Amino acid sequence: MASASARCSYGSMALLHSESRSKYFKADFFGLRYHVKRDSSKCIICPNSTSTYPLKGFCRRVTALPDFGDFFWEKAPTPILDMVDSPIHLKNLSLKELKQLANEIRSEISFIMSRRCIPFKASLAVVELTVAIHHVFHAPMDKILWDVGEQTYAHKILTGRRSLMHTVKQKDGLSGFTSRAESEYDAFGAAHGCNSVSAGLGMAVSRDINGKKNCIVTVISNWTTMAGQVYEAMSNAGYLDSNMVVILNDSRHSLHPKPDEGPKMTINALSSTLSKLQSSKSFRKFREAAKGVTKRIGKRMHELAAKVDEYARGMIGPLGATLFEELGLYYIGPVDGHNIDDLICVLNEVASLDSTGPVLIHVITEDEKESEDIYKSKKTPEEQGTLKSNLLTSYPKSIGSSFSRTYNDCLVEALVAEAEKDKKIVVVHAGMGTDPSLQLFQTMFPERFFDVGMAEQHAVTFAAGLACGGLKPFCIIPSTFLQRAFDQVIQDVDLQKVPVRFAISSAGLVGSDGPTQCGAFDVTFMACLPNMIVMAPSNGDELIDMVVTAACIEDRPVCFRYPRGAVVGISGPLYRATPLEIGKGEVVVEGKDVAILGYGSMIPNCLKAQFLLAGIGVHVTVANARFCKPLKCSFLAFLSRKTAGHACSIQVIPSNL
């Protein structure tokens, strides 16, 4: 083993460890270990996600971190994918070519999205499933609906949008979700999740009424199975008995919340054979014939035989199979979501049946499924046990992480400080996975942290129950998702004056996530409630003050909204929060000519306006409302007097709008 140091282009030293004849060697950058591939003209550097060094600490010791463009990435060749411009080009591909196509798509997604630091593991998990769906069904005549936008990158690539994938979540670029305005292959918009079964059922009934024969396929995620709308739609689908295919993509997260404490579901030869048998045309015809015989014998015998059939198949299926049967869906599974042979076999059988009713195909996938072409090297057994082969997938975790202090950071640190003083403070979180900042609270107070998943209605009423039990719940929900729980906010919280504290995250415009994730409406729909206190901080210090203020309010509900992204105006860890006087704003800058009343994160823009107007001789008073409701009339009267009788221009503008 030899070692050498090298001067990098961005002005930092790298320590290289190399075996003299090895094609690969290791490099340390700022204490982070990388695997470097030799090339005649360059080095290809692959980050190792298993590094345990604290990035923020090292960030303070160096003058500059490497830009993403300083790294060279090899793009794997994609000969099959290069010939595919639409789903029709998949029809004549052999199974071997389809498998190669899936691997090329996975490599393509990793190459493009890792440069953008956009999460894409969910799309990697469904590559084979996406290829199989487009190979068997005939989009856009057959309608394919997706529940979660993050799973649709392979779908976008196969439906003529490959050349634009680098524009995902950019201005005038591709949407991060499915969009009917973007492509005829996007049958329905997917953004908030849990809507595809309902929309698909509506399309199936419409097809039946119009006398058409096309297929309806909906792909739902196990994350969205925590939302009640999914089961409402399944129950109605079982009652209406319209032909449709529901594919449950089970990555074994929400269905198995504690995988380390119990055995995971496995896909073996027996389960694969049973899935093919369940979906086969001959087996379905046999079942229909048996049903006809029992109907002739009598109603009671028919019902008994149906129950025996249902529970017998439930015994050979996984846990939860009987639930879907009770809802009226014919269950098939589990199926290996990365075995194209099995997927195509099952989907072909289901698609070939004339009358099936609603069918649920349970597909097991792995979020960590990786491309064979992304990183190939000769590793020792020790390295194989510690390194992930798909290093590009984990790149955003190691280098692409943001070092800026965010509003979420301020919120969680304030909650931790209050929770240390008050054992009644608990946190309820609803959304797609736990925000990294919240993991601090979860680690310190695991028994007081509740992540309910994509179940906002439940989160609100659950928090109301906690408050009625004497606790002080902080319910953290993104603005756009709080819309789904507005009825619960009214009926279960506000009208009963239950002291639930709503921390409304991602308020205002969210840029790259598009209009479906925009948090533009919470100021209006929360301020119209009779008992709700509505606040918004102008900086990080005020957010901490509002956490303390909310913790002190015990006779009515309160909410405060804050934007996504880096925080402004933070005094540091020694800042001492103080409760705010309800309804009272503050004067930031005094002037005599006109007053501008700002709200939330619009205060910095108000100060910019004040500075520009001062240049032309107009002296402006800038006031921070802090409260949208209530707002004391005495404060407004004070601002009017400060302008010496001149007109008072009041602008209460929602944050980030």
MIDONU-965916 format. One line per field, with one value per residue (C-alpha): residue number from 0; residue in one letter; y, z, x. Coordinates in steps of 0.02 Angstrom, whole numbers, plus 32768, in hexadecimal, padded with zeros to 4 digits. Each point is the difference from the previous one (the first is absolute). Example, Ala and Ser with C-alpha at 12.3 -4.5 7.8 and 13.67 -1.06 7.14 Angstrom:
2
seq = [0	1]
type = [a	s]
Y = [7F1F	80AC]
Z = [8186	7FDF]
X = [8267	8045]
This chain:
657
seq = [0	1	2	3	4	5	6	7	8	9	10	11	12	13	14	15	16	17	18	19	20	21	22	23	24	25	26	27	28	29	30	31	32	33	34	35	36	37	38	39	40	41	42	43	44	45	46	47	48	49	50	51	52	53	54	55	56	57	58	59	60	61	62	63	64	65	66	67	68	69	70	71	72	73	74	75	76	77	78	79	80	81	82	83	84	85	86	87	88	89	90	91	92	93	94	95	96	97	98	99	100	101	102	103	104	105	106	107	108	109	110	111	112	113	114	115	116	117	118	119	120	121	122	123	124	125	126	127	128	129	130	131	132	133	134	135	136	137	138	139	140	141	142	143	144	145	146	147	148	149	150	151	152	153	154	155	156	157	158	159	160	161	162	163	164	165	166	167	168	169	170	171	172	173	174	175	176	177	178	179	180	181	182	183	184	185	186	187	188	189	190	191	192	193	194	195	196	197	198	199	200	201	202	203	204	205	206	207	208	209	210	211	212	213	214	215	216	217	218	219	220	221	222	223	224	225	226	227	228	229	230	231	232	233	234	235	236	237	238	239	240	241	242	243	244	245	246	247	248	249	250	251	252	253	254	255	256	257	258	259	260	261	262	263	264	265	266	267	268	269	270	271	272	273	274	275	276	277	278	279	280	281	282	283	284	285	286	287	288	289	290	291	292	293	294	295	296	297	298	299	300	301	302	303	304	305	306	307	308	309	310	311	312	313	314	315	316	317	318	319	320	321	322	323	324	325	326	327	328	329	330	331	332	333	334	335	336	337	338	339	340	341	342	343	344	345	346	347	348	349	350	351	352	353	354	355	356	357	358	359	360	361	362	363	364	365	366	367	368	369	370	371	372	373	374	375	376	377	378	379	380	381	382	383	384	385	386	387	388	389	390	391	392	393	394	395	396	397	398	399	400	401	402	403	404	405	406	407	408	409	410	411	412	413	414	415	416	417	418	419	420	421	422	423	424	425	426	427	428	429	430	431	432	433	434	435	436	437	438	439	440	441	442	443	444	445	446	447	448	449	450	451	452	453	454	455	456	457	458	459	460	461	462	463	464	465	466	467	468	469	470	471	472	473	474	475	476	477	478	479	480	481	482	483	484	485	486	487	488	489	490	491	492	493	494	495	496	497	498	499	500	501	502	503	504	505	506	507	508	509	510	511	512	513	514	515	516	517	518	519	520	521	522	523	524	525	526	527	528	529	530	531	532	533	534	535	536	537	538	539	540	541	542	543	544	545	546	547	548	549	550	551	552	553	554	555	556	557	558	559	560	561	562	563	564	565	566	567	568	569	570	571	572	573	574	575	576	577	578	579	580	581	582	583	584	585	586	587	588	589	590	591	592	593	594	595	596	597	598	599	600	601	602	603	604	605	606	607	608	609	610	611	612	613	614	615	616	617	618	619	620	621	622	623	624	625	626	627	628	629	630	631	632	633	634	635	636	637	638	639	640	641	642	643	644	645	646	647	648	649	650	651	652	653	654	655	656]
type = [m	a	s	a	s	a	r	c	s	y	g	s	m	a	l	l	h	s	e	s	r	s	k	y	f	k	a	d	f	f	g	l	r	y	h	v	k	r	d	s	s	k	c	i	i	c	p	n	s	t	s	t	y	p	l	k	g	f	c	r	r	v	t	a	l	p	d	f	g	d	f	f	w	e	k	a	p	t	p	i	l	d	m	v	d	s	p	i	h	l	k	n	l	s	l	k	e	l	k	q	l	a	n	e	i	r	s	e	i	s	f	i	m	s	r	r	c	i	p	f	k	a	s	l	a	v	v	e	l	t	v	a	i	h	h	v	f	h	a	p	m	d	k	i	l	w	d	v	g	e	q	t	y	a	h	k	i	l	t	g	r	r	s	l	m	h	t	v	k	q	k	d	g	l	s	g	f	t	s	r	a	e	s	e	y	d	a	f	g	a	a	h	g	c	n	s	v	s	a	g	l	g	m	a	v	s	r	d	i	n	g	k	k	n	c	i	v	t	v	i	s	n	w	t	t	m	a	g	q	v	y	e	a	m	s	n	a	g	y	l	d	s	n	m	v	v	i	l	n	d	s	r	h	s	l	h	p	k	p	d	e	g	p	k	m	t	i	n	a	l	s	s	t	l	s	k	l	q	s	s	k	s	f	r	k	f	r	e	a	a	k	g	v	t	k	r	i	g	k	r	m	h	e	l	a	a	k	v	d	e	y	a	r	g	m	i	g	p	l	g	a	t	l	f	e	e	l	g	l	y	y	i	g	p	v	d	g	h	n	i	d	d	l	i	c	v	l	n	e	v	a	s	l	d	s	t	g	p	v	l	i	h	v	i	t	e	d	e	k	e	s	e	d	i	y	k	s	k	k	t	p	e	e	q	g	t	l	k	s	n	l	l	t	s	y	p	k	s	i	g	s	s	f	s	r	t	y	n	d	c	l	v	e	a	l	v	a	e	a	e	k	d	k	k	i	v	v	v	h	a	g	m	g	t	d	p	s	l	q	l	f	q	t	m	f	p	e	r	f	f	d	v	g	m	a	e	q	h	a	v	t	f	a	a	g	l	a	c	g	g	l	k	p	f	c	i	i	p	s	t	f	l	q	r	a	f	d	q	v	i	q	d	v	d	l	q	k	v	p	v	r	f	a	i	s	s	a	g	l	v	g	s	d	g	p	t	q	c	g	a	f	d	v	t	f	m	a	c	l	p	n	m	i	v	m	a	p	s	n	g	d	e	l	i	d	m	v	v	t	a	a	c	i	e	d	r	p	v	c	f	r	y	p	r	g	a	v	v	g	i	s	g	p	l	y	r	a	t	p	l	e	i	g	k	g	e	v	v	v	e	g	k	d	v	a	i	l	g	y	g	s	m	i	p	n	c	l	k	a	q	f	l	l	a	g	i	g	v	h	v	t	v	a	n	a	r	f	c	k	p	l	k	c	s	f	l	a	f	l	s	r	k	t	a	g	h	a	c	s	i	q	v	i	p	s	n	l]
Y = [8000	80A9	80AD	80A8	80AE	8067	80B5	800E	8085	8050	801B	7F6E	7F6B	7F4F	7F69	7F6F	7F4B	7F8A	7F52	8008	7F94	8026	8058	804F	805D	8062	80B9	8067	80AB	8064	7F5E	7FAF	7F5E	7FEF	7F77	8041	7FAA	8017	803F	8037	80B4	8014	7FB8	7FCA	8021	7FA1	8038	7F80	8019	7F9A	808A	8031	80A7	8095	806A	80A0	7FFA	7FEA	808A	807D	7FCA	8016	809A	7FAC	7F5D	7FAB	802F	7F73	802C	7FDB	7F46	7F98	7F80	7F77	7FEA	7F4B	7FD6	7FE8	7FA9	7FBB	809F	8067	7FA4	801F	80A0	7FC5	7F68	7FAF	7FDF	7F88	7F89	7F9D	7FFB	7F57	7FDD	800D	80A9	803C	7FD4	805F	8092	8005	8007	808B	8066	7FED	803B	8093	8039	7FF4	8060	8090	8011	7FEF	809B	805E	7FBE	7FCC	7F66	7F72	7F5C	7FE9	8003	7F84	7F86	7FF8	7FFA	7F49	801A	8098	7FA1	7F6D	8070	805A	7F5A	7FAF	8090	807B	80B2	8080	7F9C	7F9D	8079	7FF3	8064	801C	802B	804E	8072	7FC8	7F54	8040	802A	7F5B	801C	80AC	7FBB	7F79	8078	8075	8076	7FBA	8096	8075	7F9E	8077	8089	7FA8	807C	8093	8099	7FD2	7F4E	7F5B	7FF1	7F95	7FAB	7FBE	808A	7FF3	80A1	7FB8	7F5B	7F97	7F6E	8054	7FCD	805D	8079	7FB8	8072	7FE7	7F43	7F85	803E	7F85	7F76	807C	8051	7F57	7FBE	8098	7FE1	7F47	8028	8084	7F7F	7F83	8080	8034	7F4A	8003	7F72	8056	7FD1	806C	7FE6	805C	7FF4	802A	800B	7FB1	80B0	8034	7F67	8060	8079	7FD8	8032	7F66	7F8A	8065	7FEF	7F46	7FDE	805C	7FA5	7F59	8035	8042	7F6B	805E	7FB7	8057	7FD0	8046	7FE1	8015	802C	7FC4	803B	7FBC	80A3	8030	7F4D	7FC7	8097	7F9E	7F89	7FDF	7FB8	7F7D	7F9A	8058	7FBA	7F94	7FD2	7F4C	7F80	7FC9	80B0	8025	7F62	8025	80B2	7FBE	7F80	8085	806C	7F74	7FFD	7F47	8019	8097	7FA1	7F6E	8076	8050	7F54	7FCC	809D	7FD6	7F52	803F	8084	7F76	7F9F	8095	80AB	7FC2	7F7F	8083	8079	7F75	7FCA	80B4	8012	7F5C	8037	80AB	7FC1	7F6D	8078	8072	7F71	7FEB	80BC	807D	805D	807F	7F9C	7FDB	80BB	8024	7F6B	8043	80A7	7FA4	7FFA	7F5E	7FF1	7FC1	7FF9	801A	8019	802B	80B2	7FEA	7F5E	8037	7F4E	7FEE	80B1	7FEB	7F54	803F	80A1	7FA4	7F87	808C	8069	7F6E	7FE0	804B	800C	8007	8088	8062	7FA4	802D	7FC6	8008	8027	7FFE	8079	803D	80B9	7FD0	7FA7	8039	7FFF	7F84	807E	8090	7FC0	7F64	7FD8	7F73	8010	7F99	7FA3	8084	808C	7FA2	7FFD	80BA	8056	801A	7FDC	808D	8091	807E	7FE2	8034	8092	8087	7FBF	801A	8097	8047	8025	80B2	8051	8092	8010	7FEA	8034	7F49	7FFD	8096	7FB4	7F59	804C	806F	7F6A	7F9D	8090	800E	7F44	7FF6	807A	7FBF	7F45	801F	803B	7F7E	8008	7FB8	7FFC	7FD4	7FF1	7F99	7FC9	805C	80A3	7FEE	808F	7FA6	7F6C	8065	8009	7F4B	7FC8	8063	7FE0	7F62	7FE3	80B0	7FFD	7FBC	7FF1	7FCC	8002	8041	800A	80B9	7FEF	7F81	806B	8096	7F9F	7F97	80A2	803E	7F62	8018	80B2	7FC7	7F84	808C	8002	808F	7FBF	8059	7FC0	8019	7FF6	8050	8089	7FA9	7F5F	805A	8026	7F49	800C	80A4	7FAE	7FB5	80A8	804F	7F7A	7FA9	8091	80B1	7FF2	7FA3	8079	7F6F	8045	7FAB	805C	7FF7	8019	801B	7FDA	8024	8097	806E	7FD9	7F6A	801B	7F5F	7F93	805B	803A	7F5E	8017	80BB	8038	809E	7FEA	7FDE	80B8	8011	7F5E	8005	80B9	7FE8	7F8A	8057	7FC1	7FEA	806C	8017	8034	8006	8024	8078	7FA9	7F6F	805A	8025	7F4C	7FCC	8085	7FBB	7F4F	8040	8068	7F6B	7F94	807F	8006	7F82	8042	7FFE	7FC2	805C	7FF1	804C	7FED	8005	7FEC	7F77	8020	8061	8069	80BA	8069	7F7C	8038	7F58	7F79	807F	8058	8002	7FF2	8064	7FEB	8081	806C	7FBD	8073	807F	8026	805F	8096	7FD0	80A8	80A8	8082	8092	7FF6	7F55	7F5B	7F51	7F72	7F5B	7F4E	7F6B	7FED	8099	8070	7FFB	803A	808C	8038	8000	806D	8075	800F	8028	8081	8052	8022	8071	8057	7F99	7FCE	7F5B	7FAA	7F44	7F9A	7F45	7FC4	7F57	7FD5	7FF1	7FDD	804F	80A6	808A	809C	8069	7FCA	8034	80A7	801B	7FE4	807B	8085	7FE2	8036	80AE	7FF1	7FBC	7F68	7F5E	7F79	7F59	7F63	7F5E	7F89	7F42	7FBD	7FE4	803E]
Z = [8000	7FCE	8033	7FAB	8010	7F72	7FED	7FC9	7F89	808A	8071	807A	801F	7FDA	8049	7F86	8031	7F72	7FD7	7F76	7F84	8034	7F8A	8097	8092	8095	8022	809C	7FE3	809F	8062	7F87	7FAC	7F44	7F84	7F69	7F59	7F99	7F50	7F81	8007	80A0	80A6	801D	80B7	8053	80AE	8089	8060	8093	803D	80B2	7FFF	8031	7F63	8057	8070	7F6F	7FA1	807E	7FE7	7F46	7F95	7F77	7FDE	7F56	7F86	7FB5	7F57	8041	7FFF	7F62	7FEC	7F7F	7FA7	7FDB	7F4B	7FDF	7F56	8020	8050	7F6F	7F8D	806F	7FE2	8037	8056	7F58	7FE6	8095	7FB1	7F97	807D	8046	80BA	7FFC	7FAA	807B	8091	7FB1	7FDE	80B8	8034	7F82	803F	80B2	7FCC	7F9F	8094	8076	7F8A	7FE4	80AC	8065	7FAB	8031	80B4	7FE9	8062	7F86	8061	7FEF	7F43	8003	8061	7F79	7F61	7FD8	802E	7F8D	7F70	8019	8006	7F5E	7FAD	8029	7FF8	7F73	803E	7FE3	7FCD	80A1	8092	8078	80A0	8083	80B6	8024	7F8A	803E	7FB3	7F50	7FBD	7FA1	7FBE	7FC0	7FAB	7FA6	7FC6	7F97	8084	8014	7FAF	807D	809F	8031	800D	8084	8084	7FA3	7FB6	7F5B	8019	8026	8098	808F	7FFB	7F7B	7FA5	7F83	7FAF	7FE6	7FA7	7FC1	805A	80A8	8019	80A4	806A	8095	8088	80AA	7FEE	8028	7F6F	7F75	8033	800D	7F59	7FAE	803C	7FB7	7F59	8006	801E	7F77	7F8A	8028	7FE3	7F5A	7FC9	7FF0	8025	8034	80A0	809A	8065	80A1	805C	80B8	807E	80AB	8045	7FBF	8049	80A5	7FB8	8016	7F4F	7FBC	8062	7FDB	7F46	800E	805C	7F7B	7F77	804D	8004	7F4D	7FC1	7F6A	7FAD	8039	803A	80A1	8016	80B2	7FFB	80AB	802B	80AF	805F	803D	7FF8	8067	806C	8068	7F87	8077	8081	7F93	7F62	7F5B	7F7A	7F8A	7F4C	7FDC	7F7B	8058	8011	7F4B	7FC5	8068	7FBC	7F4E	802B	804E	7F65	7F80	7F8D	8021	80BD	7FF3	7F8C	8079	808F	7F9A	7FD4	80B7	8030	7F81	8049	80B3	7FCB	7FBD	80A3	8066	8042	80A7	7FAC	7F83	808C	8061	7F68	7FDE	80B2	7FF5	7F5D	8048	80A0	7FAC	7F8A	8095	8056	7F70	7FEA	806F	8094	7FC4	7F68	8051	801E	7F46	7FE0	8081	7FA4	7F61	7FA1	7FBC	804F	7F9F	8051	803E	7F5E	7FF5	7FBF	7FB6	7FA1	7F54	7FCF	808F	7FED	7F47	801B	8086	7FA4	7F5C	8056	8055	7F61	7F98	806C	7FC2	80A8	809D	806E	8064	8015	8079	7FD4	8095	7FC1	8074	7FD2	8050	800D	7FFF	7F58	7F9F	7F50	7FD7	7F8F	807A	8061	7FD8	8057	804F	80BA	8090	8069	8087	7F86	7FBE	80AF	801C	7F59	7F98	7F4A	7FC9	803D	7F90	8055	80A7	7FBB	803A	80B1	8005	7F99	7FC0	80AE	8029	8088	8017	809E	7FD7	8050	8029	8060	8068	801F	803B	806E	8052	8019	804F	8076	8033	800E	8079	8072	7FE5	7FF8	7FB9	7F57	7F76	7F43	7F7C	7F4F	7F5F	7F57	7F8C	8079	8092	7FDE	802B	807D	805F	801F	808A	8061	7FD7	8041	80A1	8025	7FA2	8070	7FDB	7F43	7F8F	7F44	7FB9	7F48	7F77	8072	801E	8036	8083	8036	8027	8061	8056	8039	803E	8067	8049	8030	8052	8063	804B	7F8B	7F95	7F4D	7F75	7F5C	7F73	7F53	7F5A	7FC9	7F61	805F	808C	7F7D	8005	80BA	8000	8038	8097	8027	8005	8054	8073	8032	7FE3	802A	80A0	802B	8014	801A	7F6F	7FC3	7F43	7FB8	7F46	7F9F	7F49	8001	7F66	7F55	7FFA	7F57	7FB0	804B	7F9A	801F	804F	8093	800F	80AF	7FCD	8052	80B9	8035	7FB9	803B	80AD	801F	7FDB	8095	8096	808A	7FA6	8024	7F5F	8003	7F8B	802C	7F9C	8031	8063	80A8	7FEF	7FD3	80A5	805A	7FB0	8037	80B3	7FEA	7FBD	8091	8079	7FAF	804F	7FDE	7F41	7F65	7FB2	7F5E	7FB8	7F4F	7FC5	7F54	7FC2	7FEF	8055	8096	8012	809B	807D	809A	8023	8085	808F	7FC7	808C	7FC4	804F	7FEA	7F8F	8032	7F9F	7F71	8015	7F74	8005	7FA7	7FA6	7FB2	8028	7F7C	7FF1	7F51	7FE8	805C	7FB7	8067	7FCF	8035	800F	7F8B	7F9C	8081	7FA9	7F60	805F	8040	7F4F	7FCB	8092	7FCB	7F4C	8032	8078	7F6A	7FB4	80A3	8039	80B7	8020	809F	7FF0	807A	801D	801F	8049	8010	7F74	807F	807A	7FD7	807F	7FC0	8075	7F9F	7F5C	804C	803C	7F4F	7FBC	807B	7FD5	7F4D	8037	7FB1	7F5B	7FB2	8050	7F83	8054	7FA9	805A	7F83	8014	8017	7F5F	7F90]
X = [8000	8045	7FC6	8012	7FB9	7FBB	7FCC	7F4B	7FC0	7F99	8095	7FFC	806F	7FCB	8056	8004	8013	8028	8038	8080	7FA1	7F4E	7F8A	7FAA	804A	7FBF	8005	7FDB	7FB0	7FDF	7FFC	7F85	8030	7FE8	8025	805E	800B	809E	7FEF	807F	7FC6	7F9C	7FCA	7F4E	7FD7	7F72	7FC8	7FEE	7F5E	803D	8073	7FDB	8059	7F94	7FF7	7FCC	8098	8076	7FA9	803F	80B5	800D	7FF0	7F9D	7FAA	800A	7F79	7F9E	8049	80AF	7FD8	8004	7F77	7FFE	7F5A	7FDF	7FD2	7F46	7FEE	7F50	7FBE	8043	7F86	7F67	7F9E	7F54	7FB1	7FD7	80B9	7FFD	7F84	807D	808E	8031	8006	80BD	7FF5	7F7C	8071	808F	7F8B	7FCF	80B6	8023	7F6C	803C	80AD	7FB4	7F97	8094	8072	7F85	7FB1	80A0	8043	7F62	8000	7F4A	7FC3	7FE4	8008	7F44	8011	8090	7F93	7F79	8069	7FD9	7F4A	7FF5	8050	7F8A	7F66	802C	802F	7F58	7F84	7FE2	8010	7FBB	7F64	8013	8002	8094	7FF1	8087	7FE2	80AA	805E	80AC	7FE1	7FE0	80AE	800F	7F50	8032	809B	7F9D	7F79	806A	8045	80AF	8056	7FAB	8022	808C	7F7B	7F97	7FC5	804B	7FAC	7FAB	803F	7FAC	7F92	803C	7F57	7F8B	7FA4	7F72	803C	80AE	7FDC	7F70	8051	7FDD	7F4B	7FEC	8065	805E	8041	7FB0	7FF0	7F72	7F93	8027	7F86	7F6F	802A	8020	7F58	7FAA	8056	7FCF	7F48	8005	804C	7F76	7F76	804E	8012	80BE	807A	80A2	805C	8013	809F	8027	80A5	7FF8	808D	8003	801B	7F54	7FA9	8002	7F80	7F49	7FCE	805A	7F90	7F64	8026	8028	7F5E	7F9D	8060	7FD2	7F49	7FFA	8066	8046	809A	809E	80AE	8048	80BB	803E	80B9	8037	80AF	7FE1	8006	7F53	7FBE	8096	802C	807D	8057	808F	7F8A	7FB0	8016	7FE8	7F90	8065	7FE0	802E	7FD9	7F60	7FB7	8030	7FA7	7F65	7FF7	8006	7F7A	7F8F	800D	7FF0	7F69	7FDB	7FFD	7F8E	7F8A	7FFD	7FD3	7F75	7FBA	8006	7FA2	7F79	7FEA	7FF2	7F81	7F90	800E	7FC6	802E	8044	806F	803D	802F	8056	8064	8033	8041	805E	8050	802D	804F	8056	8058	8021	805B	807A	8014	8059	7FB8	7F81	7FC6	7F58	7FE4	8001	7F8E	7F85	8001	7FCE	80A6	8045	80AD	8098	80AA	807D	8061	80B9	8002	80AE	7FDA	7FC6	7FD2	7F84	7FBC	7FDC	7FB3	7F88	7FD4	7FE1	7F89	7FA0	7FF7	7FC0	7F65	7F5E	7FA8	8069	7FBA	8080	80A5	808C	80AF	8076	80B0	8097	808C	80A0	802B	80B7	7FF5	8097	8044	8087	8056	800F	8093	8063	80A1	805F	7FE1	803E	7F7E	8018	7FD8	7F69	7FB9	8012	7FEB	7F65	8014	7F90	8067	7FAD	7F59	8048	8064	7F86	8012	80BB	802E	7F5D	7FC0	7FD7	8067	7F88	7F9C	7F47	7F5D	7FE1	80A5	7FC8	7F55	8044	8087	7F7C	7F8E	808D	8027	7F49	7FE9	8093	7FA4	7F4F	7FDE	7F53	8042	7FED	8018	7F8A	8043	7FA5	8052	806D	8086	804B	805B	80BA	7FF2	7F76	8072	8053	7F5D	7FD7	80A9	7FF5	7F48	7FCC	7F6A	7FC0	8014	7F76	8017	7F57	8035	7F8E	7F69	7FE4	7F4B	8031	8094	7F90	7F7D	8086	8054	7F57	7FEE	80AE	7FD2	7F5E	8068	8067	8097	8042	8007	805D	7FB7	807E	7FB2	8036	7F8A	7FC7	7FD6	7FA3	7F7B	7FCF	7FD8	7FA0	7F5E	8058	8051	7F53	7F98	807B	806F	7FC3	7F47	802B	808E	8078	80B1	8059	809B	8014	80AE	7FDC	809F	802B	7F8D	7FFB	8045	8073	8051	8039	7F77	7F7E	7F4D	7FC3	8076	7FE6	7FCD	7FA3	7F57	801B	7FFC	7F51	7FB3	804D	7FDB	7F47	7FEB	7FB1	8074	80A6	8098	8064	80B7	8095	80B7	806B	80A2	8047	7FFC	7F47	7FDD	804F	7F99	7F61	8028	800D	7F61	7F9F	8039	7FB7	7F53	7F8B	7F50	7FF6	805A	8092	8060	809D	8042	80B3	8051	806F	80B9	808B	7FD7	8026	801E	8036	8060	804D	7FEF	800C	7F61	7F7E	7F4E	7F75	7F43	7FAE	7F6D	7F6C	7FCB	808B	807A	80A4	804A	809F	802C	7FB1	7FD2	7F88	7FB7	7FB1	7FF1	8015	7FBB	8051	7FDC	8073	8093	7FC9	8053	80AB	7FAB	7FAA	80AA	8044	7F6F	8022	80B6	7FD3	7F7D	807A	806F	7F7A	7FD7	7F6A	8010	7FA7	7FCA	8013	7F99	7FFE	7F4E	8035	7F47	7F83	7F78	7FE5	8054	7FE5	7FA8	806C	809A	7FB1	7FCC	80B3	8042	7F82	8038	80B6	7FE0	7FC7	7F55	803F	7FB0	8039	8027	7FE2	8038	7FE3	804E	8008	80AF	8060	7F72]
